[in-house]
Amino acid sequence: MTFHPPIHKTVAAEISISPNSNGLPGIAQLREIVGATMTIGLILAVLALIISAVVWALGSNTSNPHLAGRGKLGVLIALGAAIVCGASVSLVNFFWNVGQAV
């Protein structure tokens, strides 16, 4: 006859933590800083778009394919930067919700 000690199943404690907007001082100011940074990013994207479009036009008018190619690439990068700046909050919220579903 063999002795089998009782098996104790441990249940992991369920932890529930959610973002707290008033847990630290300065959260409101940090939101203001992030919003201002987004505005600066969007303004710089518009500036980059204008400069890149001018470079593209100059390259096309002077039959300079290298300059025209750089202008096209600059336009795409400026538009991509604007997309990322504009969609950053939605992207973070989306991935936050995906992470919460795990």
C-alpha positions in Angstrom: 0.0 0.0 0.0 1.5 3.3 -1.1 0.9 6.6 0.5 -0.2 9.5 -1.7 -0.1 12.9 -0.1 -3.1 15.1 -0.7 -2.7 17.3 -3.8 -3.2 21.0 -3.0 -4.2 23.0 -6.0 -3.2 26.6 -5.7 -5.4 29.1 -7.3 -3.6 32.2 -8.6 -4.9 35.4 -7.1 -6.8 37.4 -9.6 -5.3 40.8 -10.0 -7.3 43.7 -11.4 -5.4 46.8 -12.3 -6.6 49.6 -14.6 -5.3 53.0 -15.6 -5.7 55.6 -13.0 -5.9 59.2 -14.2 -5.5 60.7 -10.7 -3.0 58.4 -9.2 0.0 60.7 -9.7 0.3 64.5 -9.7 0.9 66.0 -13.1 -1.2 63.6 -15.3 -3.3 66.5 -16.7 -0.1 68.4 -17.5 1.4 65.4 -19.2 -1.7 65.0 -21.3 -1.3 68.7 -22.3 2.3 68.1 -23.2 1.5 65.0 -25.3 -1.3 66.9 -27.1 1.1 69.8 -27.9 3.7 67.3 -29.1 1.1 65.8 -31.5 0.3 69.2 -32.8 4.0 70.0 -33.4 4.3 66.6 -35.2 1.4 67.3 -37.5 2.7 70.8 -38.2 6.1 69.4 -39.1 4.5 66.7 -41.3 2.7 69.5 -43.2 6.0 71.4 -43.6 7.8 68.3 -44.8 5.0 67.6 -47.2 5.2 71.1 -48.7 9.0 70.9 -49.0 8.9 67.4 -50.5 6.3 68.5 -53.0 8.5 71.4 -54.1 11.5 69.2 -54.4 9.5 66.7 -56.5 8.3 69.5 -58.7 11.8 70.9 -59.2 13.1 67.5 -59.9 10.5 66.9 -62.5 10.9 70.3 -64.2 14.6 70.0 -64.4 14.6 66.4 -65.6 16.5 65.3 -62.5 15.2 61.8 -61.7 17.2 61.6 -58.5 15.7 64.8 -57.1 12.2 63.8 -58.2 12.6 60.5 -56.5 13.7 62.1 -53.3 10.7 64.4 -53.4 8.3 61.5 -53.9 9.9 59.6 -51.0 9.6 62.7 -48.9 5.9 63.1 -49.7 5.3 59.4 -48.7 7.3 59.8 -45.5 5.4 63.1 -44.6 2.1 61.4 -45.2 3.1 58.4 -43.2 4.2 60.6 -40.3 0.8 62.4 -40.4 -1.0 59.1 -40.3 1.0 57.9 -37.3 0.5 61.2 -35.5 -3.2 61.2 -36.2 -3.8 57.6 -35.4 -1.5 57.2 -32.4 -4.2 57.4 -29.8 -6.5 55.0 -31.7 -3.6 52.6 -32.2 -2.6 52.6 -28.6 -6.3 52.1 -27.5 -6.7 49.3 -30.0 -3.6 47.4 -28.7 -4.6 48.2 -25.1 -7.9 46.5 -25.8 -6.2 43.6 -27.5 -3.9 43.2 -24.5 -6.8 43.2 -22.1 -8.5 40.4 -24.0 -5.5 38.1 -23.4 
